[in-house]
Amino acid sequence: MSRAGTRIVIAGAGGKMGRTLIESVLADRSLVLAAAFDVRGSAAVGTSIGGIKVGSDAGKAVAAGDVLVDFTRPEGTIEHLAACARLGKPIVIGTTGFPERLTKAILQAGHKIPIAMSPNFAIGVNAVFKLAEAAAKILGDDYDVEIVEAHHRQKVDAPSGTALKLGEIVAKALKRDLAKTAVYGRQGDTGVRPAGQIGFHAIRGGDIVGEHTVIFAGTGERVEVTIRSQSRMTYALGALRAAKFLRGKRAGLYDMNDVLGLK
């Protein structure tokens, strides 16, 4: 395919994920880097990346492309989402840690534009979602479930969106209410572990890209489903696959099951 492909706009161009996304767009001959922007005051604003000048005007950037890819912060993503809704442009949302009030804004925007949203766009991670679901259904209530995740020291939300998604998937497979059975870390005299509990544990340090393990601990054996991301490129490639999927789609909220044809 020629370079007259899907025109991608990247939010947060100066961040680690933003730079990885730009690199991935430039390497894909079916995509065109239409625009990139970052918050005012970012060192990236005014610089040239991939032949374009990084700006700070989200609306102008969104207008220049076909799809916005956003891995930034919740408040910023909601502002960018509003620009997409106003201009009728699809958006891929990789941002996590949304409070409930902002999640409602995303659901409302889904009535106007196509949105692809996932706690993790890596293809391997989405395979793990399916594997964890299958393991939970097979092993059942006789196995205790613990979810352990690790990320770099700069990640600001915990547990990660991916860990929470894993918890939701496992809880649904076991017919449990995650809000009632989840416990986040343990300290002190916690007593005997209650049956049906789902534990979450977050590790932060160094430059760990992302690791997630679902532990099913039974009597005499332990089953573990693990994914270790060694590069942000896996997230970028999945997000760009979602961006290609969105072009021409009807308004609605899509996830990676839609993108990968798993539904």
N, C-alpha and C positions, 0 to 999 in steps of 0.2 A: 504494500500500500504506500502511496506517496505521502509526503509530509502534510498534505491537506487533510489531516485526520481530525480526531476529536481535540478541540482546543481546551486545554486544562489551565485552570487558575489555582495557584497554591497560596494558602494562607499561612502565616507564620514562617515566611521564607528564610528568616535568619536563624531559626531553631534547628536542632539536630534532625528532627523528623522532616521539617520543611526542606532542608538541604538534600536529604535522602530522596524525598519525593521529586524534587527538581531533577536530580541526577537520573532517576528512573524514567521520568518523562522524556528527557533528552535522549535516552538510550532506546526508546521505543518509537519505531518509525511510523506507527499508526497514531501517534499523539503529537500535539504541538503545544509547546509552552506559550500560552497566550498572555499571561500576566502573573505577577507574584507580588505580594504585599506583606507588610508587617506593621506592628504598632508604631506610632510616632515615638521617636527617641531610640528606636532600635538601630544598631550599627549597620544593619543590612539596608536600611532605607537610603536610596540614592545610589547604591552600588549596582553594578551590572552583573547579572547572572544569566547564563545561557542566552546571551544576546538581547536581554530585556532589562530595563531599569526597574529595580524594586521600588514600589511606591508605598504610600500609607493610606490611600483612599480605597476602602473596601468596595464601595459602590462602583467606582470607575473600573477597578480590576475585574469584578464580577461581570460587568457589562461586556468586557472584552472577550470572554470565553464561552464555552458550552457547558462546562461543569466545574464547580468549585470543590476542591479537596481541602478539608479543614481538620488539622490535628493541633489545636491550640489549647485554649482554656475555656471553661464553660461560658463565662460572661461574654468573651470575645466571639465565640462560636454563635451565640444567640444573635449578636449584632450582625454577623455575616449572614446568618440564616435569614434575617429580616430583609437584607439586601437581595438575596436570592429570590425570596418570595415576591418582592416588589418587582423584580425584573423577569420573573418566570424562569429562573435557571435552576437546574438540579444541583444537589449538594451531597457530597460524601462526608459523613461525620465520623471521625476517628477519635474525637475528644471524649474523655470519660470523666466521671465525678460530678455529673449533673445533679443538683438538688431537684426535688419534686416540682417546684414552681417553674423551673426552666425546662424540665421534661415535658410539661404541658404545652409550652410554646412550640416544641418540636412536633408534637402530635397535631397541633393546630395547623402548623405550616405544611404538614403532610397532606392536607386537604387541597393545597394549592399547587405544590410542586413535588416531583419525585425526590425522595431522600433515601440514601443508603446509610444505615447506621449499624455499627457493630462495636462491641467492646474490644474486638481484635480482628483485624482483616487478614492476618496470616493464614494461608491455606492450611498449613499443618495444624494450627491451633483449632481451626474449624473441624478438622478430622478428629482431634482430641475431644471436642464437644460431643461428637457422635459416639466415640469409643467410651467416654465416661457414662453416657446415657445407657449404652448397652450393658456395661459392667454393672451399673446400679440395678438394672432390671434383673440381671442374672443372679447377682449375689444377694440382693434383698436386704432385709432388716437384720440379718445375723452378722453383718459387717459394719463396723464403725467407720464413719467417713470424716477424714481430715483433709483440708485443702491448704497447701503451702505454696506461697508465691514469693519470688525474689525479683527486685528491680534496682536500678541505679539510685544513687543517693539523692538525685534531683527530682525524683518522682514525688508529687505532693499529695496524691490521694492513696488511701489504703483502706481495705484491701483493693487490689487492682480491679478494674472493670471486668477483666477476663476471669479472675477468681470468683467474683460475684456471679458471673454468668454460669460458670461451672457449678456453683452452688445451686443456682436456680434450676439448672438442668437435672442435677442429681436429685434434688428435693422433689421435683415434679415426677421423675421416674419412680421414686419411692413413695409418692403420694403423701408428702409432708408439706407443712406450711413453713417455709424457710424463715419467715419473720419470727416464728415461735421457737424454732429449733436451732437457729444459728448462734454461735458463740465466737467472739472475736478475741483470740488470745486468752491465756489463763495465767493467773497469779495467785499465790497464797494457798490457803487450805480450801481447795475447790470441791473436795469430796469425791465420791465415786462418779465416774462419767455417766451421765444419764443416757439411757437408751434413746436412739433416734436423733441425738445431737449431731450437728454438722459444724465442725470447727474450722476457723479461718486463721491463718498465721502469715504475717507479712514481714519479709526481710528487705532491708534497704542498705545498699552499700556499693561503693566503687562505681564501676561502669557496667554493671550487669544489665544486659539488654532486656531480658525477661525470661523467667522460668516459672512453670506452673506444674504442680503435681497433685493429683487426687489420690489419696491413700484410702484403700478399702481394707481395714484391719479386722481379720476374723480370728477364730481360734485355730492356731496351728499354721496359719498362712496369711500372707499380706499381698494384695494386688495393688500395683501402682500404675497409674497412667500419667506419663510425663511428657512435656514439651519444653525444649530449651531453644530459645531464639538466640542465634549467634550474631544476627545482623538486623538492623532496622529495615533493610531492604525487603525482608519477607513481608513486613507490614505494608510497605510502599507498593509492592507488586500486587498485593491483594486489593488495596485501595484503588489502584488504577484500573484493575479489572472491574471493580464495582463502578468506576466512573464510566467505562465503556458500556457497561450494562445499562446504566441509567439513561443514556442518551436516547431520546425518542419514547421513553416510558411514560405511562400515565402518572398523574399525581398519586402519591401514596408513600407509605413507609416500608422500605425493603431492608432485608438483612442478608447476610452471606449465604444463608440457605437458598435464598432466591437467586443470588448471583451465581452460585455453584450448581444450581438445578437440583438441590437436595430435597425439595418439598414435593 
